[in-house]
Amino acid sequence: MGEDIKEVAIQSAMETANDISQEVSAIPEFVEKHIPDIVQFGIRALVAAFIFFVGRFLIRWLRNRVKYFFNRTNADAGVAQFTDSILKFGLYVVLAMIVLANLGVELSSFTALFAGAGVGVTLALQGTLSNFAGGVLILMLKPFKVGDYIIEDTNKDEGTVKEIQIFYTKLTTVDNKTIVIPNGMLTNNSLTNVTAKNERQLDLRVSISYGADLKKAKHLLEGMLVEDEKIMTETAEWSVFVDSLGDSAVMLGVRAWVRTEEYWPVRWALLERIKLEFDEEGIEIPYPQMTVHVRGEG
C-alpha cells in the first residue's frame, strides 16, 4: 500500500515537472513571436514620453508669454489668472489626447463612451460648467477684482481676493488662511465688496452717562475728527450727533469718511483716543446697570 502511494506521488511530481518544463520552453517562443510588438510598443512609449515632456515645456513657455503680455498691458489680474487657468486646462487635455493616441489608444472609443453616457456626463459636469460660467460672469460684470476684500453673504466666508481661476476663486483671510469658493456660488449668491470704493464711512457709537456734559462730549468728538489728518473732514461730510437715549446712557453717533485702506487703523486709534480723553475730561462711559428703588414701609 505504501509503495503504491509513493509511486503515485512520484508520477504526479514528474507530470508537474514536465508541465513546468513545457511552459518554460514556451517562453522563448512567445517572446520571439511577439518581439516586433514589444519593440513597437517600447518605441511608442519613448515617443509618447518625448511628446509629453516637449509638450509640457511648450505649454509652460506659452503660459509665460501670455503672462508677460498681460503684465506689459497692465491688464486686470483676474483676467490674466482666468486666461492662464483656461490655457493650462485646455492645453493639457490636448496633450493627454495626443499622448494616448500615440500609444495606440483609440480616441473614438472615448467619444462613443461620452456619447453613450451623455446624460450622466452632463449631470456630472453640471457643477463644473456652472463654476466655469460663473468665472466668465465675474470677469464680465466685475462684482469684484483681485485685491478686493469681499464677504460671501450665505456662508459668511470673507477675505482678500488673491486668484480668480477657471472654476474657483481663492480668498486670503486676515489670519493668512486660504478659502477656496466655487465661482458658481459667488455668482448665484449675494456678496459684499467692502473695498469696491476708495472711501469708506466710519460709523461709531459712543455712550455717555446722563450726568455727563453732553455739549462738552460732542465738542471733544468733533475736535478729534478735525485733528486727525486721515479723516476726510474737508472733502466729505461728517457729523457728531445724539443717536438715541438709552435706559442708562446717552448714545452719541460719529460719522466721517476715511480712505478704505486706512479704515481699520483709523477706527482703532479713534476709539482708543475717545476712551483716554473722556477719562481725562471726566466724561463717564457707563456700563449696563439697573437702579432699584426700595419703598419704605409707612
C-alpha positions, 0 to 999 in steps of 0.5 A, spaced: 500 500 500 505 504 501 509 503 495 503 504 491 502 511 494 509 513 493 509 511 486 503 515 485 506 521 488 512 520 484 508 520 477 504 526 479 511 530 481 514 528 474 507 530 470 508 537 474 515 537 472 514 536 465 508 541 465 513 546 468 518 544 463 513 545 457 511 552 459 518 554 460 520 552 453 514 556 451 517 562 453 522 563 448 517 562 443 512 567 445 517 572 446 520 571 439 513 571 436 511 577 439 518 581 439 516 586 433 510 588 438 514 589 444 519 593 440 513 597 437 510 598 443 517 600 447 518 605 441 511 608 442 512 609 449 519 613 448 515 617 443 509 618 447 514 620 453 518 625 448 511 628 446 509 629 453 515 632 456 516 637 449 509 638 450 509 640 457 515 645 456 511 648 450 505 649 454 509 652 460 513 657 455 506 659 452 503 660 459 509 665 460 508 669 454 501 670 455 503 672 462 508 677 460 503 680 455 498 681 460 503 684 465 506 689 459 498 691 458 497 692 465 491 688 464 486 686 470 489 680 474 483 676 474 483 676 467 490 674 466 489 668 472 482 666 468 486 666 461 492 662 464 487 657 468 483 656 461 490 655 457 493 650 462 486 646 462 485 646 455 492 645 453 493 639 457 487 635 455 490 636 448 496 633 450 493 627 454 489 626 447 495 626 443 499 622 448 494 616 448 493 616 441 500 615 440 500 609 444 495 606 440 489 608 444 483 609 440 480 616 441 473 614 438 472 609 443 472 615 448 467 619 444 462 613 443 463 612 451 461 620 452 456 619 447 453 613 450 453 616 457 451 623 455 446 624 460 450 622 466 456 626 463 452 632 463 449 631 470 456 630 472 459 636 469 453 640 471 457 643 477 463 644 473 460 648 467 456 652 472 463 654 476 466 655 469 460 660 467 460 663 473 468 665 472 466 668 465 460 672 469 465 675 474 470 677 469 464 680 465 460 684 470 466 685 475 462 684 482 469 684 484 477 684 482 483 681 485 485 685 491 478 686 493 476 684 500 469 681 499 464 677 504 460 671 501 453 673 504 450 665 505 456 662 508 459 668 511 466 666 508 470 673 507 477 675 505 482 678 500 481 676 493 488 673 491 486 668 484 480 668 480 481 661 476 477 657 471 472 654 476 474 657 483 476 663 486 481 663 492 480 668 498 486 670 503 483 671 510 486 676 515 489 670 519 493 668 512 488 662 511 486 660 504 478 659 502 477 656 496 469 658 493 466 655 487 465 661 482 458 658 481 456 660 488 459 667 488 455 668 482 448 665 484 449 668 491 449 675 494 456 678 496 459 684 499 465 688 496 467 692 502 473 695 498 469 696 491 470 704 493 476 708 495 472 711 501 469 708 506 464 711 512 466 710 519 460 709 523 461 709 531 457 709 537 459 712 543 455 712 550 455 717 555 452 717 562 446 722 563 450 726 568 455 727 563 456 734 559 453 732 553 455 739 549 462 738 552 462 730 549 460 732 542 465 738 542 471 733 544 468 728 538 468 733 533 475 736 535 478 729 534 475 728 527 478 735 525 485 733 528 486 727 525 489 728 518 486 721 515 479 723 516 476 726 510 473 732 514 474 737 508 472 733 502 466 729 505 461 730 510 461 728 517 457 729 523 457 728 531 450 727 533 445 724 539 443 717 536 438 715 541 437 715 549 438 709 552 435 706 559 442 708 562 446 712 557 446 717 552 448 714 545 452 719 541 453 717 533 460 719 529 460 719 522 466 721 517 469 718 511 476 715 511 480 712 505 478 704 505 485 702 506 486 706 512 479 704 515 481 699 520 487 703 523 483 709 523 477 706 527 482 703 532 486 709 534 479 713 534 476 709 539 482 708 543 483 716 543 475 717 545 476 712 551 483 716 554 480 723 553 473 722 556 477 719 562 481 725 562 475 730 561 471 726 566 466 724 561 463 717 564 462 711 559 457 707 563 456 700 563 449 696 563 446 697 570 439 697 573 437 702 579 432 699 584 428 703 588 426 700 595 419 703 598 419 704 605 414 701 609 409 707 612 
